[in-house]
Amino acid sequence: MKIIMLGAPGAGKGTQAKMIAEKYSIPHISTGDIFRANIKEGTELGKKAKTYMDKGELVPDELVVDLVVDRVAKDDAKNGYVLDGFPRTIPQAEALDKALEAIGEKVDYAIDVDVPDENIIKRMSGRRACVECGGTYHIEHIPPKKEGICDKCGGGLILRDDDKPDTVKNRLSVYHEQTQPLIEYYSKKGILKTVDGTAEMMEVFASIIKILG
C-alpha cells in the first residue's frame, strides 16, 4: 500500500501519516527525515543534498526523487509506505511516477486532508512551542496545565514565527500555487481520495481507514 499524503501546511497530514504507518506497519517517510538520515550516514546522496542545504538552497527535484526512491527500495518499505511532504510540485510528482515505474511500482492512493485556509490560520496561530525542549501545545486543543509554561520541563511557551498569521498566509499561498495542482494531477490518475480535515483527529483517521480498507 503506497500512499501519498496531501494537504496544506497545518492540515494535520503529518499526524495522520504517522497513525497510518503505525496501523499498517509501514514506514512513515518524510523528506526531512530522509535528508537527515543520509547526511548523518554520510551517503553520496546525503553529501550532495548537504551542499545545497548548507548554502540555504532548495535541493533539486532529481536529487530529492533519488533520495525518496532509494528510501522506498529498503526492506521495511516492501509492503508499502506513507510519503509525507513529497511530492510538492507537478515536476516532482512526474519524476516520482517515472522512477517508481522503472522499478515496477506505482502510488496506490493520494489522500488529501482538506481544511479551509481560515481554519488553518486559526489552528496554527493557537500553537505554542517550548523554548527549552521543543514540546508543542495548542491553546484550545492541547493546552499546558499552566498558561505559558511547558508541562514537561517548565520552559516558556512561544508562538513560533512560522505559526504567526502572516507567515501562515504566505505558506498557504505557496501551497496553493505549487502543491494544490497535485490534487488535479492525482485526480486524473484516479487515485485521489479526499477527507474532511476539519473533523476531530480520530474521525479524520477513521475516514482514511475506510478508504484504505
C-alpha positions in Angstrom: 0.0 0.0 0.0 1.8 3.1 -1.3 0.3 6.3 0.0 1.0 10.0 -0.6 -0.4 12.5 1.9 -1.6 15.8 0.6 -2.9 18.9 2.4 -2.0 22.4 3.3 0.6 23.1 6.0 -1.2 22.7 9.3 -3.9 20.5 7.9 -2.7 17.6 10.1 -1.5 15.3 7.4 1.8 14.5 9.3 -0.2 13.3 12.3 -2.4 11.2 10.1 0.6 9.8 8.2 2.2 8.6 11.5 -1.0 6.9 12.6 -1.5 5.2 9.2 2.1 4.0 9.3 1.6 2.6 12.7 -1.7 0.8 11.9 -0.4 -0.8 8.8 3.2 -1.4 10.0 4.6 0.5 7.0 7.2 3.3 7.3 6.2 7.0 7.5 8.6 8.7 5.1 9.2 12.4 5.3 11.8 14.1 3.1 13.2 15.9 6.1 13.9 12.6 7.8 15.5 11.2 4.6 17.8 14.2 4.3 18.9 14.0 7.9 19.5 10.2 7.8 21.6 10.4 4.6 23.6 13.3 5.8 24.2 11.5 9.2 25.3 8.3 7.4 27.5 10.3 5.0 26.0 8.7 1.9 26.8 10.0 -1.6 23.2 11.3 -1.9 23.4 12.8 1.5 26.7 14.7 0.7 25.1 16.1 -2.4 22.0 17.2 -0.6 24.1 18.8 2.2 26.0 21.0 -0.3 22.7 22.7 -1.3 21.3 22.8 2.3 24.5 24.4 3.6 24.0 27.3 1.1 20.4 27.6 2.1 19.3 26.5 -1.3 16.5 24.1 -2.2 17.6 20.5 -3.0 16.9 19.9 -6.8 14.0 17.7 -7.7 16.1 15.0 -9.3 18.1 14.6 -6.2 15.1 14.6 -3.9 13.5 11.9 -6.1 16.7 9.8 -6.0 16.7 10.0 -2.2 13.0 9.1 -2.0 13.3 6.1 -4.4 16.4 4.9 -2.5 14.4 5.1 0.7 11.3 3.2 -0.6 13.6 0.5 -2.0 14.6 -0.5 1.5 13.3 -3.7 3.1 11.0 -2.1 5.6 9.0 -0.5 2.7 8.4 -3.7 0.8 4.7 -3.8 2.0 4.2 -0.1 1.3 4.9 3.3 2.8 3.3 6.7 3.6 5.0 9.7 1.9 4.6 12.9 3.8 5.7 16.3 2.4 6.6 14.9 -1.0 5.9 15.4 -3.9 5.3 19.2 -3.5 5.1 20.1 -7.2 3.9 18.6 -10.5 7.5 18.0 -11.8 8.3 16.1 -8.6 5.2 14.0 -9.0 6.0 13.2 -12.6 9.6 12.4 -11.7 8.5 10.1 -8.8 6.0 8.3 -11.1 8.7 7.7 -13.7 11.2 6.5 -11.1 8.7 4.1 -9.5 7.6 2.8 -12.9 11.2 1.9 -13.6 11.2 -0.4 -10.6 7.7 -1.8 -11.4 5.8 0.2 -8.8 3.2 2.9 -8.5 1.4 5.0 -5.9 -1.9 3.5 -4.8 -3.5 6.4 -3.0 -3.1 10.1 -2.8 -5.1 11.3 0.3 -5.9 15.0 0.5 -6.6 16.2 4.1 -8.8 19.1 3.1 -9.0 22.1 5.5 -10.1 25.7 4.6 -7.4 28.3 4.9 -9.2 30.2 7.7 -9.3 27.1 9.9 -5.6 26.6 9.3 -4.7 30.2 10.2 -6.7 29.8 13.4 -5.3 26.4 14.2 -1.7 27.4 13.7 -1.9 30.7 15.5 -3.0 28.7 18.5 0.1 26.6 18.6 2.7 27.1 21.2 6.2 25.7 21.4 8.6 25.3 24.4 11.8 27.3 24.0 13.7 24.7 26.1 12.6 21.2 25.0 10.6 21.9 21.8 7.4 20.4 23.2 4.3 21.6 21.4 0.9 22.6 22.7 -2.3 24.3 21.4 -4.1 26.9 23.5 -7.5 25.3 22.6 -6.8 21.6 21.9 -3.8 20.7 24.0 -3.3 23.5 26.5 -0.5 23.3 29.0 -1.5 22.8 32.7 -0.2 26.3 33.5 -0.6 29.0 30.9 2.6 29.8 29.0 4.6 27.1 30.8 5.7 23.7 29.4 4.4 20.7 31.4 7.5 18.7 30.6 10.4 21.0 31.5 8.9 24.2 32.9 10.3 26.2 29.9 8.5 29.2 28.4 6.0 28.7 25.6 6.1 30.9 22.5 4.2 31.4 19.2 6.8 30.4 16.6 7.5 32.8 13.8 6.3 30.3 11.2 3.0 29.9 13.0 2.2 33.6 13.0 -0.8 34.5 10.9 1.1 36.5 8.2 3.7 33.7 7.8 0.9 31.1 7.6 -0.8 33.1 4.9 2.4 33.2 2.9 2.9 29.5 3.3 -0.7 28.8 2.2 -0.2 31.0 -0.9 2.9 29.0 -1.8 0.9 25.8 -1.2 -2.0 26.9 -3.4 0.4 27.9 -6.2 2.8 24.9 -6.2 1.2 22.0 -4.4 -2.5 22.2 -4.9 -2.2 21.4 -8.7 -1.2 17.9 -7.4 -4.8 17.4 -6.4 -5.9 17.6 -10.0 -2.9 15.5 -11.1 -3.8 12.6 -8.9 -7.5 13.0 -9.5 -6.8 12.5 -13.2 -4.9 9.3 -12.3 -8.0 8.1 -10.4 -6.1 7.6 -7.1 -7.1 10.8 -5.3 -9.2 10.5 -2.1 -10.3 13.5 -0.1 -11.2 13.6 3.6 -12.6 16.4 5.7 -9.7 17.6 7.8 -11.8 19.9 9.9 -13.2 16.9 11.8 -11.8 15.6 15.1 -8.4 13.9 14.6 -9.7 10.3 15.2 -12.7 11.0 12.9 -10.3 12.0 10.1 -8.3 8.8 10.8 -11.4 6.7 10.6 -12.3 8.2 7.2 -8.8 7.4 5.9 -9.0 3.8 7.3 -12.4 3.4 5.5 -10.7 4.4 2.2 -7.7 2.1 2.7 -9.8 -0.8 3.9 
